[in-house]
């Protein structure tokens, strides 16, 4: 009887929490923005320096420096109203105990609120060092979901991609098909100062795994695709991986499958156009292929971080049909 009452109590508490969250306002803020609530004195010293170093370091693969998160600092005295509705918040303060805590949907939804409390500056610095990558990981995961939710309101039809590549993928209807070849699709969105592009194609497994040089093979494949399909206005001008810098390479998972992530800078040969790219090579054992999704942008003299982030959200929405 006691166990039944306990379970009923837990269910009741959960329902009350869900009902309470249902009445919360929608969170606000630009993608990859974070509000840091901290005393001005702490912000001006070692603690502020550590937060900027750990949470606003330059992103790999962009042609110019852009921070992984955009930080906005607020004094605790003005932590009210619209500031409490920020989608990502870190509250840093001195207190009796040393504590790191993550709370979801406290003032708005969706929302992440992180609390960093220490008795001394040394304790606060320890917590920042220990938990900064966790904070970034949680924020990035939730921001991807926010972008995907916004995209889902008006989607480009993916029937063509489903028929050729056996996939579902969420692409905003602001993108249009600009090239359709056998086993290759180029989908593009024009923006005032340039464009964002998504490429979808596939290659046999051996083309990526040949000779155990995964990175070199990925670069060869993307350069060959650029030579075939992506050309500039000048003669002998095609898209290649920038030769002056080695791309960044990681192993991750997309749609639960082993994926090779490559990021770096593309350029047009014999031309002056360049920009960042993000490439996912997804191992699809069932269909004996690598499905390749690549996003790249052209936005000269302007920020590119959030354009690439939108493309990342699109590519991470992919689902390979069984």
C-alpha positions in Angstrom: 0.0 0.0 0.0 2.9 2.4 0.9 4.6 1.7 -2.5 1.3 2.4 -4.4 0.8 5.7 -2.5 4.4 6.6 -3.2 4.0 5.9 -7.0 0.8 7.9 -7.1 2.5 10.8 -5.3 5.4 10.7 -7.9 3.0 10.6 -10.8 1.0 13.5 -9.3 4.2 15.6 -8.8 5.3 14.9 -12.4 1.9 16.0 -13.7 2.0 19.2 -11.6 5.5 19.9 -13.0 4.4 19.3 -16.6 1.3 21.4 -16.0 3.4 24.2 -14.5 5.8 24.1 -17.5 2.9 24.3 -19.9 2.1 27.8 -18.6 5.7 29.1 -18.9 6.4 31.7 -21.6 8.4 30.8 -24.6 12.2 31.4 -24.2 13.9 34.1 -26.1 17.3 34.8 -27.6 19.3 34.2 -30.7 20.8 30.8 -31.6 23.9 30.1 -29.6 23.5 33.0 -27.2 24.0 32.6 -23.5 23.1 35.0 -20.6 25.7 35.0 -17.8 24.3 36.4 -14.5 27.4 37.4 -12.5 28.5 40.1 -10.2 30.4 42.8 -12.1 33.5 42.4 -9.9 33.7 38.7 -10.6 33.1 39.3 -14.3 36.0 41.8 -14.4 38.4 39.3 -12.8 39.7 35.8 -13.1 36.2 34.3 -13.1 35.1 36.4 -16.1 38.3 35.6 -17.9 37.8 31.9 -17.4 34.1 32.0 -18.6 35.1 33.9 -21.8 38.0 31.5 -22.4 35.9 28.3 -21.8 32.6 29.3 -23.4 33.5 31.7 -26.2 36.6 30.1 -27.8 36.8 30.2 -31.6 35.0 27.5 -33.5 37.1 25.1 -35.6 36.7 25.3 -39.4 35.5 28.9 -39.9 37.6 31.2 -42.1 37.6 34.0 -39.5 37.3 33.8 -35.7 33.8 33.4 -34.3 32.9 32.3 -30.8 31.2 29.0 -30.1 28.7 30.9 -27.9 27.8 34.5 -27.8 28.0 35.7 -24.2 25.9 38.5 -22.7 26.7 39.4 -19.1 24.1 40.7 -16.6 24.4 41.9 -13.1 22.3 39.9 -10.5 20.6 43.2 -9.7 18.9 43.3 -13.2 18.2 39.6 -13.4 14.5 39.9 -14.0 11.9 40.2 -16.7 13.0 39.4 -20.2 16.5 38.3 -19.1 15.0 35.4 -17.1 13.4 34.2 -20.3 16.7 33.7 -22.1 17.0 30.2 -23.5 20.4 29.6 -22.0 21.4 31.1 -18.6 24.4 30.6 -16.3 24.2 32.0 -12.8 27.6 32.4 -11.1 27.8 33.4 -7.5 29.6 32.9 -4.2 28.0 30.7 -1.6 28.5 28.5 1.3 28.8 25.3 -0.7 30.6 24.3 -3.9 27.9 23.3 -6.4 27.1 22.9 -10.1 23.5 22.4 -11.1 21.5 22.2 -14.3 17.8 23.0 -14.3 15.5 22.8 -17.3 12.6 25.1 -18.0 12.8 27.2 -14.8 11.5 30.5 -16.1 10.6 29.7 -19.7 10.6 26.8 -22.2 12.7 25.4 -23.7 15.4 26.7 -21.3 18.7 25.6 -19.7 19.7 27.3 -16.4 23.1 26.4 -15.0 24.2 27.3 -11.5 27.9 27.6 -10.5 28.4 28.4 -6.8 31.6 28.4 -4.8 32.8 29.6 -1.5 35.9 31.1 -3.1 37.1 32.2 -6.5 39.3 29.1 -6.6 36.2 26.9 -6.1 34.3 28.7 -8.9 37.2 28.4 -11.3 37.4 24.7 -10.5 33.7 24.2 -11.4 34.1 26.2 -14.6 37.1 24.1 -15.6 35.2 20.9 -14.8 31.8 21.6 -16.4 32.3 24.0 -19.3 32.4 21.4 -22.0 29.2 19.8 -20.4 27.5 23.2 -20.6 28.5 23.6 -24.2 27.3 20.1 -25.1 23.9 20.6 -23.5 23.4 24.0 -25.1 24.4 22.8 -28.5 22.1 19.7 -28.3 19.1 21.8 -27.3 19.9 24.6 -29.8 19.9 22.0 -32.6 16.4 20.9 -31.4 15.2 24.5 -31.4 16.4 25.0 -35.0 14.8 21.7 -36.1 11.5 22.6 -34.5 11.5 26.0 -36.3 12.4 24.3 -39.6 9.5 21.8 -39.1 6.9 24.5 -39.6 7.5 24.7 -43.3 9.5 22.0 -45.0 10.7 21.4 -48.5 9.3 18.2 -50.0 11.9 15.4 -49.6 10.2 12.9 -51.9 13.1 13.0 -54.4 15.7 12.4 -51.7 13.6 9.6 -50.2 13.3 7.9 -53.6 17.0 8.1 -54.5 18.7 7.8 -51.1 16.1 6.1 -48.9 16.1 8.9 -46.4 13.9 11.3 -44.6 15.4 14.7 -43.9 13.9 18.0 -42.7 14.9 20.9 -45.0 13.2 24.3 -44.7 11.2 25.4 -47.7 13.4 28.4 -48.0 15.8 26.0 -49.8 15.3 25.0 -53.4 16.7 22.2 -55.6 19.3 23.7 -58.0 21.0 20.5 -59.3 19.7 17.0 -59.7 22.0 14.3 -61.1 22.3 10.6 -60.6 23.1 10.0 -56.9 23.7 13.7 -56.4 21.5 16.6 -55.3 22.3 20.2 -54.6 19.8 22.2 -52.5 20.4 25.9 -51.9 19.1 28.9 -50.1 19.8 32.4 -51.2 20.5 35.1 -48.5 21.0 38.8 -49.0 24.8 38.5 -48.8 25.4 35.1 -50.3 24.0 31.6 -50.0 23.8 28.4 -48.0 23.9 25.0 -49.7 23.3 21.4 -48.9 24.7 18.5 -50.9 23.4 14.9 -50.7 25.2 12.0 -52.5 26.4 8.5 -51.8 29.5 6.4 -52.6 30.5 2.7 -52.2 32.1 1.8 -48.9 35.4 1.1 -50.5 35.8 4.6 -51.8 36.0 5.9 -48.2 37.8 3.0 -46.6 40.5 2.4 -49.3 44.0 2.2 -47.8 42.8 3.2 -44.3 43.3 6.9 -45.2 39.7 8.0 -44.2 40.4 11.8 -44.2 42.4 11.7 -47.5 39.6 9.7 -49.2 36.9 12.0 -47.9 38.8 15.0 -49.3 39.3 13.2 -52.7 35.6 12.4 -52.9 34.4 15.9 -52.1 36.9 17.5 -54.5 35.8 15.1 -57.3 32.2 16.0 -56.6 33.1 19.7 -56.8 34.9 19.2 -60.0 31.9 17.4 -61.5 29.1 19.6 -60.3 30.1 22.9 -58.6 31.7 25.5 -60.8 32.5 29.2 -60.7 32.1 31.6 -63.6 35.8 31.6 -64.4 37.4 28.9 -66.7 38.6 25.8 -64.9 37.0 26.9 -61.6 35.5 24.2 -59.4 35.0 23.8 -55.7 37.9 22.1 -53.8 39.0 21.7 -50.2 41.3 24.6 -49.3 44.8 23.3 -49.9 46.6 25.6 -47.4 45.0 24.0 -44.3 44.1 20.5 -43.2 40.4 20.0 -42.4 39.3 19.1 -38.9 38.3 15.5 -38.5 36.1 13.8 -35.9 34.2 10.6 -35.4 30.6 11.0 -34.2 27.1 9.4 -34.8 24.3 10.6 -37.0 21.0 8.7 -37.0 22.7 6.3 -34.6 25.3 5.3 -37.2 29.1 5.7 -37.3 29.8 9.0 -39.0 33.0 10.8 -40.0 32.7 14.6 -39.5 35.0 16.8 -41.5 35.0 20.6 -41.3 37.1 23.2 -42.9 37.2 25.8 -45.7 36.2 25.3 -49.4 37.5 27.5 -52.2 36.9 28.0 -55.9 40.0 27.4 -58.0 41.0 30.4 -60.1 38.5 32.5 -58.3 38.2 34.5 -55.1 35.2 32.7 -53.5 35.5 30.6 -50.4 33.7 29.8 -47.1 33.3 27.1 -44.5 31.9 23.6 -45.0 30.7 20.8 -42.7 30.7 17.3 -44.1 29.1 14.1 -42.7 30.0 10.7 -44.1 27.5 8.2 -42.7 28.3 4.5 -42.7 25.2 2.6 -43.9 26.0 -1.0 -43.7 22.6 -2.3 -44.7 22.8 -0.6 -48.1 26.6 -1.1 -48.4 27.3 2.6 -48.9 28.4 5.8 -47.3 25.7 8.5 -47.4 27.3 11.9 -47.6 25.7 15.1 -46.4 27.6 18.4 -46.8 26.6 21.9 -45.9 28.6 24.9 -47.1 28.1 28.7 -47.1 29.1 31.7 -49.0 28.7 34.9 -47.0 31.7 37.2 -47.6 32.7 39.6 -44.9 29.8 38.4 -42.7 29.4 36.0 -39.8 29.0 32.3 -40.8 28.6 30.4 -37.5 24.8 30.3 -37.4 24.5 29.6 -41.1 26.7 26.5 -40.6 24.7 25.6 -37.4 21.5 25.7 -39.4 23.0 23.3 -41.9 24.2 21.1 -39.1 20.6 20.9 -37.7 19.3 20.0 -41.2 21.8 17.2 -41.7 21.3 15.8 -38.2 17.6 15.5 -38.9 18.3 12.7 -41.4 16.9 9.3 -40.9 17.9 6.3 -43.1 14.8 4.2 -43.9 14.9 0.6 -43.0 
